[in-house]
C-alpha cells in the first residue's frame, strides 16, 4: 500500500496568518495519503504528532472553539461502515470498507476499540458525506486504554476519503509521559498546500459560523 506523508505545523484559527510554535506535548499534524484503488478518490489519515510517551485522550469542540472537519466536495461513506473504525473482519468481503471515512483515537479498525463519543450528530457525515461539526461534543478514549498512546510519535484521529481536499479545526486533550495534562485548542490541518490552506480555513470557519447561527 503506497502512501505519502505531509507534516503540518500547529496553526491557531485565531491567528490564521501566523503559524504558532508547537508545545512540548502536541507537535502538530501529519497526514498520510494512502492508495485505495478507487478511481478519483484519495484516502487521508490524519495523525496528531506527540512527544515520546505522550497520549491523546480526546478530540473535541465547545462553545468557545467549535470543531469542524469538512471536504471541498464530500466524504466517501461505505454502506457497511459507520462514523467510527470499521470491522477488519469484513475487509476481505468488502475491500473498499477499509477506506471508509471515520474518526478514531489511534485505531484503523474496531479490534479492541474503546472509543466513546458524546454530543456530536453524525447524521450528515454518515448519510451524505457531509461535515463533522460540534460546539459541545467529543470523541475520546479513557487514559487507561492502549489506543491513546503514541505509536511512532503519533496518534490517528481520523481517516477521510474524498475526491476533494480535506480540512479541519479541532481541539485536543491528552497527557505527557509524566502524566501531566495538556490541551491544545483550535488547531488546524488541511490537505491543501500552504498558503492557500490557511486562507481557505479562515473562509470555511466564517462560513460555518454563519451557517450555524
C-alpha positions as CSV (number, residue, x, y, z in Angstrom):
1,X,0.0,0.0,0.0
2,X,1.6,3.2,-1.2
3,X,1.5,6.3,1.0
4,X,3.0,9.8,1.2
5,X,3.1,11.9,4.4
6,X,2.6,15.6,4.8
7,X,3.6,17.2,8.1
8,X,1.7,20.3,9.3
9,X,2.8,22.7,12.0
10,X,0.4,23.9,14.7
11,X,-1.8,26.7,13.5
12,X,-4.3,28.6,15.6
13,X,-7.6,29.7,13.9
14,X,-7.4,32.9,16.0
15,X,-4.2,33.8,14.2
16,X,-4.7,32.4,10.7
17,X,-1.8,34.3,9.1
18,X,0.8,33.0,11.6
19,X,1.9,29.6,12.4
20,X,2.2,29.0,16.2
21,X,5.0,27.1,17.8
22,X,4.3,23.6,18.9
23,X,4.0,22.9,22.6
24,X,6.2,20.3,24.3
25,X,3.3,17.8,24.1
26,X,1.5,18.3,20.8
27,X,3.8,18.8,17.9
28,X,1.4,19.3,15.0
29,X,-0.4,17.1,12.5
30,X,0.9,14.6,9.9
31,X,-1.3,13.3,7.1
32,X,-0.7,10.1,5.2
33,X,-2.1,9.9,1.7
34,X,-2.9,6.2,1.1
35,X,-3.5,4.4,-2.2
36,X,-7.0,2.9,-2.1
37,X,-7.6,1.6,-5.6
38,X,-10.8,3.7,-6.1
39,X,-10.7,6.0,-9.1
40,X,-10.9,9.6,-8.3
41,X,-10.8,9.1,-4.5
42,X,-7.9,9.8,-2.2
43,X,-7.7,8.4,1.4
44,X,-6.1,10.7,4.0
45,X,-5.1,9.5,7.5
46,X,-4.8,12.4,9.9
47,X,-2.4,12.0,12.9
48,X,-1.7,14.1,16.0
49,X,2.0,14.1,16.4
50,X,3.1,13.8,20.0
51,X,6.3,13.5,22.0
52,X,7.5,10.1,23.1
53,X,5.3,8.5,25.8
54,X,2.5,11.0,25.2
55,X,-1.1,10.2,24.8
56,X,-4.1,11.7,23.1
57,X,-7.4,11.2,25.1
58,X,-9.9,13.4,23.3
59,X,-10.8,15.4,20.2
60,X,-13.4,18.0,20.9
61,X,-15.2,21.2,20.2
62,X,-17.1,23.6,22.5
63,X,-18.8,26.9,22.7
64,X,-15.5,28.7,22.6
65,X,-13.8,26.7,19.9
66,X,-16.0,24.8,17.6
67,X,-14.9,21.6,15.9
68,X,-15.3,21.4,12.1
69,X,-14.0,18.8,9.7
70,X,-15.0,19.1,6.1
71,X,-14.2,18.4,2.5
72,X,-14.2,20.7,-0.5
73,X,-16.6,18.1,-2.1
74,X,-17.9,15.3,0.2
75,X,-16.6,12.3,2.2
76,X,-16.8,8.8,0.9
77,X,-19.0,6.6,3.1
78,X,-19.1,2.9,2.7
79,X,-22.5,1.3,3.2
80,X,-21.0,-1.2,5.7
81,X,-19.1,1.5,7.7
82,X,-20.1,3.9,10.4
83,X,-18.5,7.1,11.8
84,X,-16.0,5.0,13.8
85,X,-13.4,2.4,12.9
86,X,-14.7,-0.4,10.7
87,X,-14.6,-4.1,11.2
88,X,-11.5,-5.7,9.8
89,X,-13.3,-9.0,9.6
90,X,-15.3,-7.5,6.7
91,X,-12.4,-6.2,4.7
92,X,-11.9,-9.4,2.6
93,X,-15.6,-9.4,1.7
94,X,-15.9,-5.6,1.1
95,X,-12.4,-4.3,0.3
96,X,-13.5,-0.7,-0.1
97,X,-14.7,-0.7,3.6
98,X,-11.0,-0.4,4.6
99,X,-11.1,3.1,3.1
100,X,-14.3,4.3,4.7
101,X,-14.3,7.8,6.3
102,X,-14.4,7.7,10.1
103,X,-13.0,9.2,13.3
104,X,-10.9,7.4,15.8
105,X,-8.5,7.5,18.7
106,X,-5.5,5.6,17.4
107,X,-7.1,2.6,15.6
108,X,-7.7,1.8,11.9
109,X,-10.3,-1.0,12.8
110,X,-12.6,-1.9,15.6
111,X,-10.4,-4.6,17.2
112,X,-10.1,-3.6,20.9
113,X,-11.6,-0.2,20.1
114,X,-12.9,1.5,23.3
115,X,-13.6,4.9,21.8
116,X,-16.7,6.7,23.0
117,X,-18.4,9.9,21.8
118,X,-20.9,12.4,23.1
119,X,-22.6,15.5,21.8
120,X,-21.9,15.0,18.0
121,X,-24.7,14.5,15.5
122,X,-23.1,12.2,12.9
123,X,-26.2,12.1,10.5
124,X,-24.9,14.4,7.8
125,X,-21.4,12.8,7.9
126,X,-22.7,9.2,7.7
127,X,-25.7,9.7,5.3
128,X,-24.5,12.4,3.0
129,X,-20.7,12.5,3.4
130,X,-21.1,16.0,4.9
131,X,-19.3,17.9,7.6
132,X,-18.5,16.8,11.2
133,X,-19.4,19.7,13.4
134,X,-20.0,20.3,17.1
135,X,-19.9,23.2,19.6
136,X,-20.4,20.8,22.5
137,X,-19.1,17.3,21.8
138,X,-16.1,15.0,21.7
139,X,-14.8,11.6,20.7
140,X,-12.4,10.1,23.3
141,X,-10.9,7.1,25.0
142,X,-10.0,6.9,28.7
143,X,-6.3,7.2,29.6
144,X,-6.1,3.5,30.6
145,X,-6.8,2.4,27.1
146,X,-3.7,1.4,24.9
147,X,-5.1,3.2,21.9
148,X,-4.5,6.6,23.4
149,X,-0.7,6.3,23.5
150,X,1.5,7.5,20.7
151,X,2.8,4.9,18.3
152,X,5.8,6.1,16.4
153,X,5.3,9.6,17.7
154,X,1.7,10.0,16.7
155,X,-2.0,9.0,17.3
156,X,-4.5,8.6,14.5
157,X,-7.6,10.9,14.8
158,X,-9.4,10.1,11.6
159,X,-9.4,8.6,8.1
160,X,-11.1,10.6,5.4
161,X,-11.7,9.5,1.8
162,X,-12.8,12.1,-0.7
163,X,-12.4,13.4,-4.3
164,X,-11.7,16.8,-2.9
165,X,-9.4,18.3,-0.3
166,X,-9.9,17.8,3.5
167,X,-9.5,20.4,6.2
168,X,-10.4,20.6,9.9
169,X,-10.2,22.7,13.1
170,X,-10.2,20.7,16.3
171,X,-9.2,20.9,19.9
172,X,-7.2,18.1,21.6
173,X,-6.5,16.9,25.1
174,X,-4.1,14.4,26.4
175,X,-1.2,13.6,28.8
176,X,2.5,13.8,28.7
177,X,4.8,10.9,29.7
178,X,4.9,12.2,33.3
179,X,1.0,12.1,33.3
180,X,0.7,15.9,33.4
181,X,-2.3,17.0,31.3
182,X,-2.1,19.1,28.2
183,X,-4.7,20.8,26.0
184,X,-4.3,22.4,22.6
185,X,-7.3,24.4,21.2
186,X,-8.4,25.3,17.7
187,X,-5.6,23.6,15.8
188,X,-6.0,23.1,12.1
189,X,-5.0,20.7,9.4
190,X,-5.5,20.7,5.7
191,X,-4.6,18.7,2.6
192,X,-4.4,22.0,0.6
193,X,-0.8,23.2,0.2
194,X,0.0,26.3,2.2
195,X,-0.6,29.3,2.0
196,X,-3.9,28.5,0.4
197,X,-4.8,26.2,3.2
198,X,-4.7,29.0,5.8
199,X,-6.9,31.3,3.7
200,X,-9.4,28.6,2.9
201,X,-9.6,27.5,6.6
202,X,-10.4,31.1,7.5
203,X,-13.2,31.3,4.9
204,X,-14.5,27.9,5.9
205,X,-14.6,28.9,9.6
206,X,-16.5,32.1,8.8
207,X,-19.0,30.2,6.6
208,X,-19.5,27.5,9.3
209,X,-20.3,30.2,11.9
210,X,-22.8,31.8,9.6
211,X,-24.5,28.5,8.8
212,X,-25.0,27.6,12.4
213,X,-26.2,31.0,13.7
